[in-house]
Amino acid sequence: MAEPTQKHVVSVGLGSSQRDSYIETELLGQPIIIERRGNDGSLDRAAQMIRELDGKVDAFGLGGTDLYVQAAGKRYYLRESLQLAKNAKKTPLVCGAGLKDTLERIVVKDLDERVQWQKRKVLMPSSVDRFGMAETLAESGAEVLFGDLIFSLGLPIRVYKLSSVARIARVGMPVISKAPISWLYPTGAQQESSAAGWREKYFNWADVIAGDFLFVKRYAPQDLTGKIILTNTTTVSDVEMLRERGVKTLITTTPRYEGRSLSTNLLEAAFIAVSGKFPMTDADYRALIEESGIQPDILELN
């Protein structure tokens, strides 16, 4: 019997190239190269990279941004991300939204016995891009501070109701989606810098910090003693930084390879590549999650 052909997926992103990685592993019995390439905030470089790799790799992940955000069943496409994605003519491209709405719901539910959400105060610096996680945390009884206005728009307005997040998305996203990505999300060098400032008090309030790691990293204070972090992509240096700041437990929704937890866009691209199916439904993602036996990675740091 012939050996299965090695698949190759690449996350092309706007993030810092200092966070690049190259991993050779197996997923569902299929050998696969999982690669991350950042473009330091340059849309032009990212677009060129997609054009050069189009048809030569099995799937793209879109990193450092979302193709769209989904809140209360409605999708809002980001204009610059959509233009970037159009450079992929042959190779499927995903941004991780499929796994955010399936895997992250599953992980939050599975963690309930360990974390006891109904006893926790949770800060989500950005919830519109992870509405599945936000919704499941609220349903699980956590007191959640949805920080989209605070962290994305710089407005010191606390939002505690998911219905308010959906209403803000309905009113704001048609306009916000047309703004430059760099206004909404840390890109390039911003991913390696800190901007805690007046937002520190929101971290101090919370027991758990949940959501996109780059928001957490950019705005987190130096003292995170006793906190639980529920997030996605973290490198070896990120783990050590969180340990030094006193974080108690780091939980990533995706598994860790060679010290680095995968981004949702890369894992989703990997599922596309090994299954040969695109697009996928929620049922498809859930079946692959179950078949692969993927579990969250839990590190007790302090």
C-alpha positions in Angstrom: 0.0 0.0 0.0 1.3 3.4 -1.0 2.2 5.8 1.8 -0.2 8.7 2.1 1.0 11.9 0.4 2.2 14.6 2.8 -0.1 17.6 3.0 1.0 21.1 3.4 -0.9 24.0 5.0 0.3 27.6 5.5 -1.1 30.3 7.7 -0.4 33.6 5.8 -0.9 36.4 8.2 -0.4 40.0 9.1 1.3 39.2 12.4 4.9 39.4 13.4 7.3 37.2 11.5 9.0 36.6 14.9 6.2 34.2 15.6 6.8 32.1 12.5 6.9 28.3 12.8 7.3 25.1 10.8 6.0 21.8 12.1 5.9 18.3 10.5 3.4 16.0 12.2 0.4 13.7 11.6 -3.3 14.4 11.7 -5.8 11.6 11.4 -3.0 9.4 10.2 -2.0 11.8 7.5 1.5 13.3 7.4 1.3 17.1 7.2 3.4 20.2 7.3 1.8 23.0 9.3 3.5 26.3 8.7 2.9 29.9 9.9 4.3 32.9 8.0 3.8 36.4 9.2 4.1 39.5 7.1 4.7 42.2 9.8 1.5 44.0 9.2 1.9 44.3 5.4 -1.2 43.5 3.4 0.8 43.8 0.1 3.3 41.2 1.3 0.6 38.9 2.5 -1.3 39.2 -0.8 1.9 38.4 -2.7 2.6 35.4 -0.6 -0.9 34.0 -1.2 -0.5 34.5 -4.9 2.8 32.7 -4.9 1.6 29.7 -2.9 -1.8 29.4 -4.5 -2.3 25.9 -6.0 1.0 24.8 -4.4 -0.2 24.1 -0.9 -3.3 22.2 0.2 -5.0 24.9 2.3 -4.4 28.4 3.6 -5.1 29.8 7.0 -5.6 33.5 7.3 -3.8 34.7 10.3 -3.6 38.0 12.2 -7.2 38.9 11.1 -10.6 37.3 10.5 -12.3 36.9 7.2 -15.5 37.6 9.0 -16.9 37.8 12.5 -20.2 36.1 13.3 -22.5 37.3 16.1 -26.0 36.0 16.8 -26.1 34.1 13.5 -25.1 37.0 11.3 -21.8 37.3 9.5 -19.9 40.6 9.0 -17.1 40.4 6.4 -14.0 42.6 7.0 -13.3 44.5 3.8 -9.5 44.3 3.8 -9.5 40.6 4.8 -12.0 39.8 2.0 -9.7 41.5 -0.5 -6.7 39.6 0.8 -8.6 36.3 0.6 -9.5 36.9 -3.1 -5.8 36.3 -4.0 -6.4 32.5 -3.4 -7.9 31.3 -6.7 -7.2 27.6 -6.4 -6.3 26.7 -2.8 -9.0 26.8 -0.1 -8.6 29.6 2.5 -10.1 29.6 6.0 -9.7 32.0 8.9 -10.5 29.7 11.8 -14.1 30.8 12.2 -15.4 27.3 11.8 -13.4 25.9 14.7 -14.1 29.0 16.9 -17.8 28.2 16.6 -17.4 24.4 17.2 -14.2 23.4 19.0 -14.3 26.4 21.4 -17.9 25.7 22.4 -16.9 22.1 23.1 -13.8 23.1 25.1 -15.7 25.5 27.3 -18.4 22.9 28.1 -15.8 20.2 28.8 -13.9 22.5 31.2 -16.9 23.3 33.4 -16.2 20.5 35.9 -12.6 21.7 36.3 -13.1 25.5 36.2 -16.6 25.8 37.5 -17.7 28.7 35.3 -20.7 29.7 37.5 -18.2 30.8 40.1 -16.0 32.7 37.8 -15.6 36.3 36.6 -14.4 36.2 33.0 -12.9 39.0 30.9 -13.1 38.6 27.1 -11.1 41.5 25.6 -12.8 40.7 22.2 -16.0 38.6 22.0 -17.4 39.4 18.5 -14.6 37.4 16.9 -15.3 34.4 19.3 -19.0 34.5 19.7 -19.2 30.8 20.2 -16.9 30.9 23.2 -18.7 34.0 24.5 -22.1 32.4 24.2 -21.1 29.2 25.8 -19.4 31.0 28.7 -22.6 32.9 29.4 -24.7 29.8 29.1 -22.4 28.1 31.6 -23.2 30.7 34.3 -20.0 32.7 34.2 -20.1 36.5 34.8 -18.6 37.7 31.6 -17.3 41.2 30.8 -17.4 41.5 27.0 -14.6 44.0 26.3 -15.0 44.8 22.6 -15.8 48.5 23.2 -12.9 48.8 25.7 -10.2 47.0 23.8 -11.1 47.3 20.1 -12.5 50.8 20.2 -10.9 52.3 23.3 -14.2 53.2 24.9 -14.4 52.6 28.7 -17.8 51.0 28.6 -18.5 47.7 30.3 -20.8 45.2 28.6 -22.1 42.2 30.5 -25.0 41.0 28.4 -24.4 38.9 25.3 -27.6 40.5 23.8 -25.8 43.8 24.0 -22.8 42.4 22.1 -25.1 41.3 19.4 -26.8 44.7 19.3 -23.5 46.5 19.1 -22.4 44.2 16.3 -25.6 44.9 14.3 -25.2 48.6 14.7 -21.4 48.9 14.5 -20.0 46.1 12.3 -21.4 47.4 9.0 -19.2 50.5 9.6 -16.3 48.9 11.5 -15.9 46.1 8.9 -14.7 48.8 6.4 -12.0 50.1 8.7 -8.3 49.1 8.3 -7.5 45.8 10.1 -4.7 47.5 12.0 -7.3 49.7 13.8 -9.1 46.7 15.1 -6.5 44.1 15.9 -2.8 44.0 16.9 -0.8 43.4 13.7 3.0 43.4 12.9 5.1 45.0 15.6 2.0 45.7 17.8 2.0 42.0 18.6 5.3 42.3 20.4 4.4 45.5 22.3 2.4 46.3 25.4 -0.3 48.8 26.0 -1.9 48.0 29.3 -2.5 51.5 30.7 -6.0 52.3 31.9 -7.3 48.9 30.8 -5.4 47.1 33.6 -8.3 47.4 36.0 -10.5 45.1 33.9 -7.8 42.3 34.1 -7.6 42.9 37.9 -11.4 42.3 38.2 -11.4 38.9 36.4 -10.5 35.4 37.5 -10.3 34.2 34.0 -9.0 35.9 30.8 -10.5 34.3 27.7 -10.1 34.9 24.0 -7.5 35.9 21.4 -4.0 35.7 22.9 -2.7 38.7 21.1 -5.3 40.9 22.7 -4.4 39.4 26.1 -0.6 39.9 25.5 -0.9 43.5 24.3 -3.1 44.7 27.1 -2.3 42.5 30.1 -0.7 44.0 33.2 2.6 42.7 34.6 0.8 41.2 37.6 -1.5 38.3 36.6 -1.1 36.4 39.8 -3.6 33.5 40.2 -5.3 34.1 36.8 -6.6 31.4 34.4 -5.9 32.2 30.7 -8.2 30.4 28.1 -6.8 31.3 24.7 -5.3 30.0 21.4 -1.8 30.4 19.9 1.0 30.6 22.4 4.7 30.1 21.9 7.4 28.9 24.3 8.3 32.5 25.1 4.6 33.4 25.7 4.3 30.6 28.2 7.4 31.8 30.1 6.1 35.4 30.1 2.8 34.2 31.6 4.6 32.1 34.2 6.7 35.1 35.2 3.6 37.3 35.6 2.1 34.8 38.0 -0.6 33.1 35.8 -1.9 30.0 37.6 -3.2 28.0 34.6 -2.8 28.4 30.9 -5.4 26.5 28.8 -5.2 26.6 25.0 -8.2 25.3 23.0 -5.9 23.6 20.4 -3.1 21.1 21.0 0.6 22.0 21.4 3.3 21.0 19.0 7.0 21.6 19.7 6.0 23.9 22.5 3.6 26.0 20.4 -0.2 25.7 20.5 -1.8 25.9 17.0 -3.9 28.8 15.9 -7.5 28.0 15.0 -6.9 29.1 11.4 -4.1 26.6 11.0 -5.9 23.7 12.6 -9.0 24.5 10.4 -6.8 24.6 7.3 -5.2 21.2 8.4 -8.7 19.7 8.7 -9.5 20.9 5.2 -6.3 19.5 3.8 -6.5 16.0 5.3 -10.3 15.6 4.7 -10.2 17.0 1.2 -13.6 18.7 1.9 -14.3 22.4 1.4 -16.4 24.1 2.5 -17.3 22.3 5.7 -20.4 22.3 7.9 -20.5 22.5 11.7 -21.3 18.7 11.7 -18.2 18.1 9.6 -16.0 20.0 12.0 -17.5 18.2 15.0 -17.0 14.8 13.4 -13.3 15.6 12.7 -12.7 16.9 16.2 -14.1 13.7 17.6 -12.2 11.5 15.2 -8.9 13.2 15.8 -9.3 13.1 19.6 -8.1 16.7 19.9 -8.0 18.0 23.5 -7.3 21.4 25.0 -3.7 21.8 26.3 -3.6 22.6 30.0 -0.4 23.9 31.7 -0.2 24.6 35.4 2.3 27.4 35.6 2.2 28.5 39.2 
